[in-house]
Amino acid sequence: MEVKIPKEVKFILKNLKEKGFQAYAVGGCVRDILRGKKPSDWDIATDASPEQIGSVFLESFSNNKFGTVTAVVESKDPTLREIEITPFRTEQKYSDKRHPDEVKWAKTIEEDLSRRDFTVNALALDDAKEGIKLIDLFNGQKDLRDQIIRAVGNPEKRFNEDALRMLRAVRFSAVLDEDWKIEPQTQKAIEANSCWLKVISQERIRDELCKIIMSGLAAQGIESLRKSGLLQYILPELLEGYKIGQNKHHIYDVYEHCLRCLDFAAKKNFNFNVRMASLLHDIGKPRSKRGEGSDSTFYGHDIIGAKMCARALKRLKFSKKDADKITLLVRYHLFYYNVDEVGESSIRRLVRNVGAENMEELLQVRMADRIGSGCPKAEPYKLRHLKYLVDRVAQDPISATMLKINGKDIMALLEIKPGPRIGKILNILLGVVLLDPKKNTKKFLREEAERLGLLSEEDLTALSQKAKEEREKTEIKRDEMTKKRYWVT
């Protein structure tokens, strides 16, 4: 395939080369472009030092110990406005299996590529005079075609350098495509050394986990973490449900049920909080289980699970906002609803507990829960009916409080005392505004109230009754439109 390098990247490469330095596009951007995908960012490797890079690109900044300098480039494409440039380097001993004890600059692209994690990331593009040249020292292009995640060189050495690479291997297999597999020796090294993940910061683990959760193959990624032995160091709470049987309402064990819920949420492209809540909503079941077989119970698992969820998300350093939302969805995922058994007061209580802004996400978790339980439909009639009721109770009631003037205004305007006459005038004014909302202004309503104040009691009563009937028709029409939206009767 024809490989094209964006003009912004060519600008960086050209300027470095004109100053006598080597410069190559490297890593994930090369991998993606060879797969026919648009890179999310571009990385440049060079034999220039950080100081030399900064002298070439005055519009730049540097803020890490690996010497990376970010060059600011004018571009309409936001992914090309900041391009990271890093000196060639070789990495020495990793005492903590996270950071190199010492970072040394290298002289050649070959040295730089040899210390990278996986063969499909150990690729470089040279924008040479004779055309674009691919540098592939470890058969990364073949692994790209075969869809294989393979460590560069000795996998144990690669993972000993940075234990997070084990988690990255799983993430790449989930993010790139459903047919991608981890090469057997690389997989064995992950399984043998999974305990090294304990020394990695929770923030780095969280970031990789989030990428897996947001991939199209999220459930497959989580299962790969379990098989690799990594999940126990990330979400041990989820593992508690492995091989824990459920009752007659479920055909899968707790762990597989949670994975199937996540799979549905990912396929529906639900947001991160819904996906995470779908995965964790039943983690309280193993600790609440009573009895065995089809009649076993899990009373209170929603409350237990919410507490476990909150602790797990805090441990993984999730933001309070995300942790609170996910925990809320786990806590209330078990809400009960049957069309003829639950009234509007119960719905209002549920909306009050969950928050109207969170109801759609809660219903999405319930949909995932249903599919994960083996139900054929994610959204049956009763769930659509619940959506209708939630929408209905959330709508502002049609009342005189919608008007720009109130009873006190009318009493002062007409110089009359409290009584039924004021209610009739407000009723008539509401009818006028329902027909033409633009008339809901203080000026118009005051003028109309003065006119109505001159009418006899008989005429005022007749107009008020007519306005009441029109309002009831409006309420019925609005309710019919809401029902139609959710296909309910």
RATAKA-V766628 format. One record per residue. N is the residue number from 1. RES is the residue in three letters. SS is DSSP state (~ for helix, > for strand, _ for the rest). PHI is phi as a letter, one per 30 degrees, with the letter a starting at -180 (* if undefined). PSI is psi as a letter, one per 20 degrees, with the letter a starting at -180 (* if undefined). Layout:
# RATAKA-V766628
n=N res=RES ss=SS phi=PHI psi=PSI
n=N res=RES ss=SS phi=PHI psi=PSI
This chain:
# RATAKA-V766628
n=1 res=MET ss=_ phi=* psi=q
n=2 res=GLU ss=_ phi=d psi=p
n=3 res=VAL ss=_ phi=c psi=p
n=4 res=LYS ss=_ phi=c psi=p
n=5 res=ILE ss=_ phi=c psi=p
n=6 res=PRO ss=_ phi=e psi=q
n=7 res=LYS ss=~ phi=d psi=h
n=8 res=GLU ss=~ phi=d psi=g
n=9 res=VAL ss=~ phi=d psi=g
n=10 res=LYS ss=~ phi=e psi=h
n=11 res=PHE ss=~ phi=e psi=g
n=12 res=ILE ss=~ phi=d psi=g
n=13 res=LEU ss=~ phi=d psi=g
n=14 res=LYS ss=~ phi=d psi=g
n=15 res=ASN ss=~ phi=d psi=h
n=16 res=LEU ss=~ phi=d psi=g
n=17 res=LYS ss=~ phi=d psi=h
n=18 res=GLU ss=~ phi=d psi=h
n=19 res=LYS ss=_ phi=c psi=j
n=20 res=GLY ss=_ phi=j psi=j
n=21 res=PHE ss=_ phi=c psi=q
n=22 res=GLN ss=_ phi=d psi=q
n=23 res=ALA ss=> phi=a psi=p
n=24 res=TYR ss=> phi=b psi=q
n=25 res=ALA ss=> phi=d psi=p
n=26 res=VAL ss=> phi=b psi=r
n=27 res=GLY ss=_ phi=i psi=c
n=28 res=GLY ss=~ phi=d psi=h
n=29 res=CYS ss=~ phi=d psi=h
n=30 res=VAL ss=~ phi=d psi=g
n=31 res=ARG ss=~ phi=e psi=g
n=32 res=ASP ss=~ phi=d psi=g
n=33 res=ILE ss=~ phi=d psi=h
n=34 res=LEU ss=~ phi=d psi=h
n=35 res=ARG ss=_ phi=d psi=i
n=36 res=GLY ss=_ phi=i psi=k
n=37 res=LYS ss=_ phi=c psi=q
n=38 res=LYS ss=_ phi=d psi=p
n=39 res=PRO ss=_ phi=d psi=q
n=40 res=SER ss=_ phi=d psi=h
n=41 res=ASP ss=_ phi=a psi=r
n=42 res=TRP ss=_ phi=b psi=p
n=43 res=ASP ss=> phi=b psi=p
n=44 res=ILE ss=> phi=c psi=p
n=45 res=ALA ss=> phi=c psi=q
n=46 res=THR ss=> phi=a psi=r
n=47 res=ASP ss=_ phi=d psi=j
n=48 res=ALA ss=_ phi=d psi=q
n=49 res=SER ss=_ phi=d psi=r
n=50 res=PRO ss=~ phi=e psi=h
n=51 res=GLU ss=~ phi=d psi=h
n=52 res=GLN ss=~ phi=d psi=h
n=53 res=ILE ss=~ phi=d psi=g
n=54 res=GLY ss=~ phi=d psi=h
n=55 res=SER ss=~ phi=d psi=h
n=56 res=VAL ss=~ phi=d psi=h
n=57 res=PHE ss=_ phi=c psi=n
n=58 res=LEU ss=_ phi=d psi=h
n=59 res=GLU ss=_ phi=d psi=m
n=60 res=SER ss=> phi=a psi=r
n=61 res=PHE ss=> phi=a psi=q
n=62 res=SER ss=> phi=b psi=p
n=63 res=ASN ss=_ phi=b psi=k
n=64 res=ASN ss=_ phi=b psi=r
n=65 res=LYS ss=_ phi=d psi=i
n=66 res=PHE ss=_ phi=d psi=j
n=67 res=GLY ss=_ phi=i psi=j
n=68 res=THR ss=_ phi=d psi=p
n=69 res=VAL ss=> phi=c psi=p
n=70 res=THR ss=> phi=c psi=o
n=71 res=ALA ss=> phi=c psi=p
n=72 res=VAL ss=> phi=c psi=p
n=73 res=VAL ss=_ phi=b psi=q
n=74 res=GLU ss=_ phi=d psi=p
n=75 res=SER ss=_ phi=a psi=q
n=76 res=LYS ss=_ phi=d psi=h
n=77 res=ASP ss=_ phi=d psi=o
n=78 res=PRO ss=~ phi=d psi=h
n=79 res=THR ss=~ phi=d psi=i
n=80 res=LEU ss=~ phi=c psi=j
n=81 res=ARG ss=_ phi=d psi=h
n=82 res=GLU ss=> phi=b psi=o
n=83 res=ILE ss=> phi=c psi=p
n=84 res=GLU ss=> phi=d psi=p
n=85 res=ILE ss=> phi=b psi=p
n=86 res=THR ss=> phi=b psi=p
n=87 res=PRO ss=> phi=d psi=q
n=88 res=PHE ss=_ phi=e psi=q
n=89 res=ARG ss=> phi=b psi=q
n=90 res=THR ss=> phi=c psi=q
n=91 res=GLU ss=> phi=c psi=p
n=92 res=GLN ss=_ phi=c psi=b
n=93 res=LYS ss=_ phi=d psi=q
n=94 res=TYR ss=_ phi=c psi=n
n=95 res=SER ss=_ phi=d psi=h
n=96 res=ASP ss=_ phi=c psi=j
n=97 res=LYS ss=_ phi=h psi=k
n=98 res=ARG ss=_ phi=b psi=g
n=99 res=HIS ss=_ phi=b psi=q
n=100 res=PRO ss=_ phi=d psi=p
n=101 res=ASP ss=_ phi=d psi=h
n=102 res=GLU ss=_ phi=a psi=p
n=103 res=VAL ss=> phi=c psi=p
n=104 res=LYS ss=> phi=c psi=p
n=105 res=TRP ss=> phi=d psi=q
n=106 res=ALA ss=_ phi=c psi=r
n=107 res=LYS ss=_ phi=c psi=i
n=108 res=THR ss=_ phi=b psi=q
n=109 res=ILE ss=~ phi=d psi=h
n=110 res=GLU ss=~ phi=d psi=g
n=111 res=GLU ss=~ phi=d psi=g
n=112 res=ASP ss=~ phi=d psi=g
n=113 res=LEU ss=~ phi=d psi=h
n=114 res=SER ss=~ phi=d psi=i
n=115 res=ARG ss=_ phi=c psi=j
n=116 res=ARG ss=_ phi=d psi=r
n=117 res=ASP ss=_ phi=d psi=g
n=118 res=PHE ss=> phi=b psi=q
n=119 res=THR ss=~ phi=e psi=h
n=120 res=VAL ss=~ phi=d psi=i
n=121 res=ASN ss=~ phi=c psi=i
n=122 res=ALA ss=_ phi=c psi=l
n=123 res=LEU ss=> phi=b psi=q
n=124 res=ALA ss=> phi=b psi=q
n=125 res=LEU ss=> phi=c psi=p
n=126 res=ASP ss=> phi=c psi=o
n=127 res=ASP ss=> phi=d psi=m
n=128 res=ALA ss=> phi=d psi=r
n=129 res=LYS ss=_ phi=d psi=h
n=130 res=GLU ss=_ phi=d psi=j
n=131 res=GLY ss=> phi=k psi=r
n=132 res=ILE ss=> phi=d psi=p
n=133 res=LYS ss=> phi=c psi=p
n=134 res=LEU ss=> phi=c psi=p
n=135 res=ILE ss=> phi=c psi=o
n=136 res=ASP ss=> phi=b psi=n
n=137 res=LEU ss=_ phi=d psi=i
n=138 res=PHE ss=_ phi=b psi=k
n=139 res=ASN ss=_ phi=h psi=k
n=140 res=GLY ss=~ phi=d psi=h
n=141 res=GLN ss=~ phi=d psi=h
n=142 res=LYS ss=~ phi=d psi=g
n=143 res=ASP ss=~ phi=d psi=h
n=144 res=LEU ss=~ phi=d psi=g
n=145 res=ARG ss=~ phi=d psi=h
n=146 res=ASP ss=~ phi=d psi=i
n=147 res=GLN ss=_ phi=h psi=l
n=148 res=ILE ss=> phi=b psi=p
n=149 res=ILE ss=> phi=c psi=o
n=150 res=ARG ss=_ phi=b psi=p
n=151 res=ALA ss=> phi=d psi=q
n=152 res=VAL ss=_ phi=d psi=p
n=153 res=GLY ss=_ phi=i psi=c
n=154 res=ASN ss=_ phi=d psi=o
n=155 res=PRO ss=~ phi=d psi=h
n=156 res=GLU ss=~ phi=d psi=h
n=157 res=LYS ss=~ phi=d psi=g
n=158 res=ARG ss=~ phi=d psi=g
n=159 res=PHE ss=~ phi=d psi=h
n=160 res=ASN ss=~ phi=d psi=h
n=161 res=GLU ss=~ phi=d psi=g
n=162 res=ASP ss=_ phi=b psi=o
n=163 res=ALA ss=_ phi=d psi=h
n=164 res=LEU ss=~ phi=d psi=h
n=165 res=ARG ss=~ phi=d psi=h
n=166 res=MET ss=~ phi=d psi=g
n=167 res=LEU ss=~ phi=d psi=h
n=168 res=ARG ss=~ phi=d psi=h
n=169 res=ALA ss=~ phi=d psi=g
n=170 res=VAL ss=~ phi=d psi=g
n=171 res=ARG ss=~ phi=d psi=g
n=172 res=PHE ss=~ phi=d psi=g
n=173 res=SER ss=~ phi=d psi=h
n=174 res=ALA ss=~ phi=d psi=h
n=175 res=VAL ss=~ phi=d psi=h
n=176 res=LEU ss=_ phi=d psi=g
n=177 res=ASP ss=_ phi=a psi=q
n=178 res=GLU ss=_ phi=d psi=i
n=179 res=ASP ss=_ phi=c psi=i
n=180 res=TRP ss=_ phi=d psi=p
n=181 res=LYS ss=> phi=b psi=q
n=182 res=ILE ss=> phi=d psi=p
n=183 res=GLU ss=_ phi=e psi=p
n=184 res=PRO ss=~ phi=e psi=g
n=185 res=GLN ss=~ phi=d psi=h
n=186 res=THR ss=~ phi=d psi=g
n=187 res=GLN ss=~ phi=d psi=g
n=188 res=LYS ss=~ phi=d psi=h
n=189 res=ALA ss=~ phi=d psi=h
n=190 res=ILE ss=~ phi=d psi=g
n=191 res=GLU ss=~ phi=d psi=h
n=192 res=ALA ss=~ phi=d psi=h
n=193 res=ASN ss=~ phi=b psi=j
n=194 res=SER ss=~ phi=e psi=h
n=195 res=CYS ss=~ phi=d psi=i
n=196 res=TRP ss=~ phi=d psi=i
n=197 res=LEU ss=~ phi=d psi=i
n=198 res=LYS ss=~ phi=d psi=h
n=199 res=VAL ss=~ phi=c psi=i
n=200 res=ILE ss=_ phi=d psi=q
n=201 res=SER ss=_ phi=d psi=q
n=202 res=GLN ss=~ phi=d psi=h
n=203 res=GLU ss=~ phi=d psi=g
n=204 res=ARG ss=~ phi=d psi=g
n=205 res=ILE ss=~ phi=d psi=g
n=206 res=ARG ss=~ phi=e psi=g
n=207 res=ASP ss=~ phi=d psi=g
n=208 res=GLU ss=~ phi=d psi=h
n=209 res=LEU ss=~ phi=d psi=g
n=210 res=CYS ss=~ phi=d psi=h
n=211 res=LYS ss=~ phi=d psi=h
n=212 res=ILE ss=~ phi=d psi=g
n=213 res=ILE ss=~ phi=e psi=h
n=214 res=MET ss=_ phi=d psi=j
n=215 res=SER ss=_ phi=d psi=r
n=216 res=GLY ss=_ phi=d psi=i
n=217 res=LEU ss=_ phi=c psi=l
n=218 res=ALA ss=~ phi=e psi=g
n=219 res=ALA ss=~ phi=d psi=g
n=220 res=GLN ss=~ phi=d psi=h
n=221 res=GLY ss=~ phi=d psi=g
n=222 res=ILE ss=~ phi=d psi=g
n=223 res=GLU ss=~ phi=d psi=h
n=224 res=SER ss=~ phi=d psi=h
n=225 res=LEU ss=~ phi=d psi=g
n=226 res=ARG ss=~ phi=d psi=g
n=227 res=LYS ss=~ phi=d psi=h
n=228 res=SER ss=~ phi=d psi=i
n=229 res=GLY ss=_ phi=i psi=j
n=230 res=LEU ss=_ phi=d psi=h
n=231 res=LEU ss=~ phi=d psi=h
n=232 res=GLN ss=~ phi=d psi=h
n=233 res=TYR ss=~ phi=c psi=j
n=234 res=ILE ss=_ phi=c psi=g
n=235 res=LEU ss=_ phi=b psi=m
n=236 res=PRO ss=~ phi=d psi=h
n=237 res=GLU ss=~ phi=d psi=h
n=238 res=LEU ss=~ phi=d psi=h
n=239 res=LEU ss=~ phi=d psi=h
n=240 res=GLU ss=_ phi=d psi=h
n=241 res=GLY ss=_ phi=d psi=i
n=242 res=TYR ss=_ phi=d psi=p
n=243 res=LYS ss=_ phi=i psi=j
n=244 res=ILE ss=_ phi=d psi=o
n=245 res=GLY ss=_ phi=d psi=q
n=246 res=GLN ss=_ phi=c psi=a
n=247 res=ASN ss=_ phi=c psi=a
n=248 res=LYS ss=_ phi=d psi=i
n=249 res=HIS ss=_ phi=d psi=i
n=250 res=HIS ss=_ phi=b psi=q
n=251 res=ILE ss=_ phi=c psi=i
n=252 res=TYR ss=_ phi=b psi=q
n=253 res=ASP ss=_ phi=d psi=r
n=254 res=VAL ss=~ phi=e psi=g
n=255 res=TYR ss=~ phi=d psi=g
n=256 res=GLU ss=~ phi=d psi=h
n=257 res=HIS ss=~ phi=e psi=g
n=258 res=CYS ss=~ phi=d psi=h
n=259 res=LEU ss=~ phi=d psi=g
n=260 res=ARG ss=~ phi=d psi=h
n=261 res=CYS ss=~ phi=d psi=g
n=262 res=LEU ss=~ phi=d psi=g
n=263 res=ASP ss=~ phi=d psi=g
n=264 res=PHE ss=~ phi=d psi=g
n=265 res=ALA ss=~ phi=d psi=h
n=266 res=ALA ss=~ phi=d psi=g
n=267 res=LYS ss=~ phi=d psi=h
n=268 res=LYS ss=_ phi=d psi=i
n=269 res=ASN ss=_ phi=h psi=k
n=270 res=PHE ss=_ phi=d psi=r
n=271 res=ASN ss=_ phi=d psi=r
n=272 res=PHE ss=~ phi=d psi=g
n=273 res=ASN ss=~ phi=d psi=h
n=274 res=VAL ss=~ phi=d psi=g
n=275 res=ARG ss=~ phi=d psi=g
n=276 res=MET ss=~ phi=d psi=g
n=277 res=ALA ss=~ phi=d psi=h
n=278 res=SER ss=~ phi=d psi=h
n=279 res=LEU ss=~ phi=d psi=h
n=280 res=LEU ss=~ phi=c psi=i
n=281 res=HIS ss=_ phi=d psi=h
n=282 res=ASP ss=_ phi=c psi=j
n=283 res=ILE ss=_ phi=d psi=i
n=284 res=GLY ss=_ phi=d psi=i
n=285 res=LYS ss=~ phi=d psi=g
n=286 res=PRO ss=~ phi=e psi=h
n=287 res=ARG ss=~ phi=d psi=i
n=288 res=SER ss=~ phi=c psi=i
n=289 res=LYS ss=_ phi=d psi=p
n=290 res=ARG ss=> phi=b psi=p
n=291 res=GLY ss=_ phi=i psi=r
n=292 res=GLU ss=_ phi=b psi=r
n=293 res=GLY ss=~ phi=i psi=a
n=294 res=SER ss=~ phi=d psi=i
n=295 res=ASP ss=~ phi=c psi=j
n=296 res=SER ss=_ phi=d psi=q
n=297 res=THR ss=> phi=b psi=r
n=298 res=PHE ss=_ phi=b psi=l
n=299 res=TYR ss=_ phi=d psi=p
n=300 res=GLY ss=_ phi=i psi=j
n=301 res=HIS ss=~ phi=d psi=h
n=302 res=ASP ss=~ phi=d psi=g
n=303 res=ILE ss=~ phi=d psi=g
n=304 res=ILE ss=~ phi=d psi=g
n=305 res=GLY ss=~ phi=d psi=h
n=306 res=ALA ss=~ phi=d psi=h
n=307 res=LYS ss=~ phi=d psi=g
n=308 res=MET ss=~ phi=d psi=g
n=309 res=CYS ss=~ phi=d psi=g
n=310 res=ALA ss=~ phi=d psi=g
n=311 res=ARG ss=~ phi=d psi=g
n=312 res=ALA ss=~ phi=d psi=g
n=313 res=LEU ss=~ phi=d psi=h
n=314 res=LYS ss=~ phi=d psi=g
n=315 res=ARG ss=~ phi=d psi=h
n=316 res=LEU ss=_ phi=d psi=j
n=317 res=LYS ss=_ phi=i psi=k
n=318 res=PHE ss=_ phi=d psi=q
n=319 res=SER ss=_ phi=d psi=q
n=320 res=LYS ss=~ phi=d psi=h
n=321 res=LYS ss=~ phi=d psi=g
n=322 res=ASP ss=~ phi=d psi=g
n=323 res=ALA ss=~ phi=d psi=g
n=324 res=ASP ss=~ phi=d psi=g
n=325 res=LYS ss=~ phi=d psi=g
n=326 res=ILE ss=~ phi=d psi=g
n=327 res=THR ss=~ phi=d psi=g
n=328 res=LEU ss=~ phi=d psi=g
n=329 res=LEU ss=~ phi=d psi=h
n=330 res=VAL ss=~ phi=d psi=g
n=331 res=ARG ss=~ phi=d psi=h
n=332 res=TYR ss=_ phi=c psi=j
n=333 res=HIS ss=_ phi=d psi=i
n=334 res=LEU ss=_ phi=c psi=j
n=335 res=PHE ss=_ phi=e psi=q
n=336 res=TYR ss=_ phi=c psi=p
n=337 res=TYR ss=_ phi=a psi=p
n=338 res=ASN ss=_ phi=b psi=q
n=339 res=VAL ss=_ phi=e psi=g
n=340 res=ASP ss=_ phi=c psi=j
n=341 res=GLU ss=_ phi=c psi=h
n=342 res=VAL ss=_ phi=c psi=p
n=343 res=GLY ss=_ phi=c psi=a
n=344 res=GLU ss=~ phi=d psi=h
n=345 res=SER ss=~ phi=d psi=h
n=346 res=SER ss=~ phi=d psi=h
n=347 res=ILE ss=~ phi=d psi=g
n=348 res=ARG ss=~ phi=d psi=h
n=349 res=ARG ss=~ phi=d psi=g
n=350 res=LEU ss=~ phi=d psi=g
n=351 res=VAL ss=~ phi=d psi=h
n=352 res=ARG ss=~ phi=d psi=g
n=353 res=ASN ss=~ phi=d psi=g
n=354 res=VAL ss=~ phi=d psi=h
n=355 res=GLY ss=_ phi=j psi=p
n=356 res=ALA ss=~ phi=e psi=h
n=357 res=GLU ss=~ phi=d psi=i
n=358 res=ASN ss=~ phi=c psi=i
n=359 res=MET ss=~ phi=d psi=g
n=360 res=GLU ss=~ phi=d psi=g
n=361 res=GLU ss=~ phi=d psi=h
n=362 res=LEU ss=~ phi=d psi=g
n=363 res=LEU ss=~ phi=d psi=h
n=364 res=GLN ss=~ phi=d psi=h
n=365 res=VAL ss=~ phi=d psi=g
n=366 res=ARG ss=~ phi=d psi=h
n=367 res=MET ss=~ phi=d psi=g
n=368 res=ALA ss=~ phi=d psi=h
n=369 res=ASP ss=~ phi=d psi=g
n=370 res=ARG ss=~ phi=d psi=g
n=371 res=ILE ss=~ phi=d psi=h
n=372 res=GLY ss=~ phi=d psi=i
n=373 res=SER ss=_ phi=c psi=i
n=374 res=GLY ss=_ phi=j psi=j
n=375 res=CYS ss=_ phi=d psi=q
n=376 res=PRO ss=_ phi=d psi=h
n=377 res=LYS ss=_ phi=c psi=p
n=378 res=ALA ss=_ phi=d psi=h
n=379 res=GLU ss=_ phi=b psi=n
n=380 res=PRO ss=_ phi=d psi=r
n=381 res=TYR ss=~ phi=e psi=g
n=382 res=LYS ss=~ phi=d psi=h
n=383 res=LEU ss=~ phi=d psi=h
n=384 res=ARG ss=~ phi=d psi=h
n=385 res=HIS ss=~ phi=d psi=h
n=386 res=LEU ss=~ phi=d psi=g
n=387 res=LYS ss=~ phi=e psi=g
n=388 res=TYR ss=~ phi=d psi=g
n=389 res=LEU ss=~ phi=d psi=g
n=390 res=VAL ss=~ phi=d psi=g
n=391 res=ASP ss=~ phi=d psi=g
n=392 res=ARG ss=~ phi=d psi=g
n=393 res=VAL ss=~ phi=d psi=i
n=394 res=ALA ss=~ phi=d psi=i
n=395 res=GLN ss=_ phi=d psi=q
n=396 res=ASP ss=_ phi=d psi=p
n=397 res=PRO ss=_ phi=d psi=q
n=398 res=ILE ss=_ phi=d psi=o
n=399 res=SER ss=_ phi=a psi=r
n=400 res=ALA ss=~ phi=d psi=i
n=401 res=THR ss=~ phi=d psi=i
n=402 res=MET ss=~ phi=d psi=i
n=403 res=LEU ss=_ phi=d psi=q
n=404 res=LYS ss=_ phi=d psi=i
n=405 res=ILE ss=_ phi=b psi=r
n=406 res=ASN ss=_ phi=b psi=a
n=407 res=GLY ss=~ phi=d psi=h
n=408 res=LYS ss=~ phi=d psi=h
n=409 res=ASP ss=~ phi=d psi=g
n=410 res=ILE ss=~ phi=d psi=g
n=411 res=MET ss=~ phi=d psi=g
n=412 res=ALA ss=~ phi=d psi=h
n=413 res=LEU ss=~ phi=d psi=g
n=414 res=LEU ss=~ phi=c psi=i
n=415 res=GLU ss=_ phi=h psi=l
n=416 res=ILE ss=_ phi=b psi=r
n=417 res=LYS ss=_ phi=c psi=r
n=418 res=PRO ss=_ phi=e psi=q
n=419 res=GLY ss=_ phi=l psi=r
n=420 res=PRO ss=~ phi=e psi=h
n=421 res=ARG ss=~ phi=d psi=h
n=422 res=ILE ss=~ phi=d psi=g
n=423 res=GLY ss=~ phi=d psi=h
n=424 res=LYS ss=~ phi=d psi=g
n=425 res=ILE ss=~ phi=d psi=g
n=426 res=LEU ss=~ phi=d psi=h
n=427 res=ASN ss=~ phi=d psi=g
n=428 res=ILE ss=~ phi=d psi=g
n=429 res=LEU ss=~ phi=d psi=h
n=430 res=LEU ss=~ phi=d psi=g
n=431 res=GLY ss=~ phi=d psi=h
n=432 res=VAL ss=~ phi=d psi=g
n=433 res=VAL ss=~ phi=d psi=h
n=434 res=LEU ss=~ phi=d psi=h
n=435 res=LEU ss=~ phi=d psi=h
n=436 res=ASP ss=_ phi=b psi=n
n=437 res=PRO ss=~ phi=e psi=h
n=438 res=LYS ss=~ phi=d psi=i
n=439 res=LYS ss=~ phi=d psi=j
n=440 res=ASN ss=_ phi=d psi=m
n=441 res=THR ss=_ phi=b psi=q
n=442 res=LYS ss=~ phi=e psi=g
n=443 res=LYS ss=~ phi=d psi=g
n=444 res=PHE ss=~ phi=d psi=g
n=445 res=LEU ss=~ phi=d psi=h
n=446 res=ARG ss=~ phi=d psi=g
n=447 res=GLU ss=~ phi=d psi=g
n=448 res=GLU ss=~ phi=d psi=h
n=449 res=ALA ss=~ phi=d psi=h
n=450 res=GLU ss=~ phi=d psi=h
n=451 res=ARG ss=~ phi=d psi=g
n=452 res=LEU ss=~ phi=d psi=h
n=453 res=GLY ss=_ phi=d psi=i
n=454 res=LEU ss=_ phi=d psi=i
n=455 res=LEU ss=_ phi=d psi=q
n=456 res=SER ss=_ phi=d psi=r
n=457 res=GLU ss=~ phi=d psi=h
n=458 res=GLU ss=~ phi=d psi=g
n=459 res=ASP ss=~ phi=d psi=h
n=460 res=LEU ss=~ phi=d psi=g
n=461 res=THR ss=~ phi=d psi=g
n=462 res=ALA ss=~ phi=d psi=g
n=463 res=LEU ss=~ phi=d psi=h
n=464 res=SER ss=~ phi=d psi=g
n=465 res=GLN ss=~ phi=d psi=g
n=466 res=LYS ss=~ phi=d psi=g
n=467 res=ALA ss=~ phi=d psi=h
n=468 res=LYS ss=~ phi=d psi=g
n=469 res=GLU ss=~ phi=d psi=h
n=470 res=GLU ss=~ phi=d psi=h
n=471 res=ARG ss=~ phi=d psi=g
n=472 res=GLU ss=~ phi=d psi=h
n=473 res=LYS ss=~ phi=d psi=h
n=474 res=THR ss=~ phi=d psi=g
n=475 res=GLU ss=~ phi=d psi=g
n=476 res=ILE ss=~ phi=d psi=g
n=477 res=LYS ss=~ phi=d psi=g
n=478 res=ARG ss=~ phi=d psi=g
n=479 res=ASP ss=~ phi=d psi=h
n=480 res=GLU ss=~ phi=d psi=h
n=481 res=MET ss=~ phi=d psi=h
n=482 res=THR ss=~ phi=d psi=g
n=483 res=LYS ss=~ phi=d psi=g
n=484 res=LYS ss=~ phi=d psi=h
n=485 res=ARG ss=~ phi=d psi=h
n=486 res=TYR ss=_ phi=c psi=j
n=487 res=TRP ss=_ phi=h psi=l
n=488 res=VAL ss=_ phi=c psi=r
n=489 res=THR ss=_ phi=b psi=*
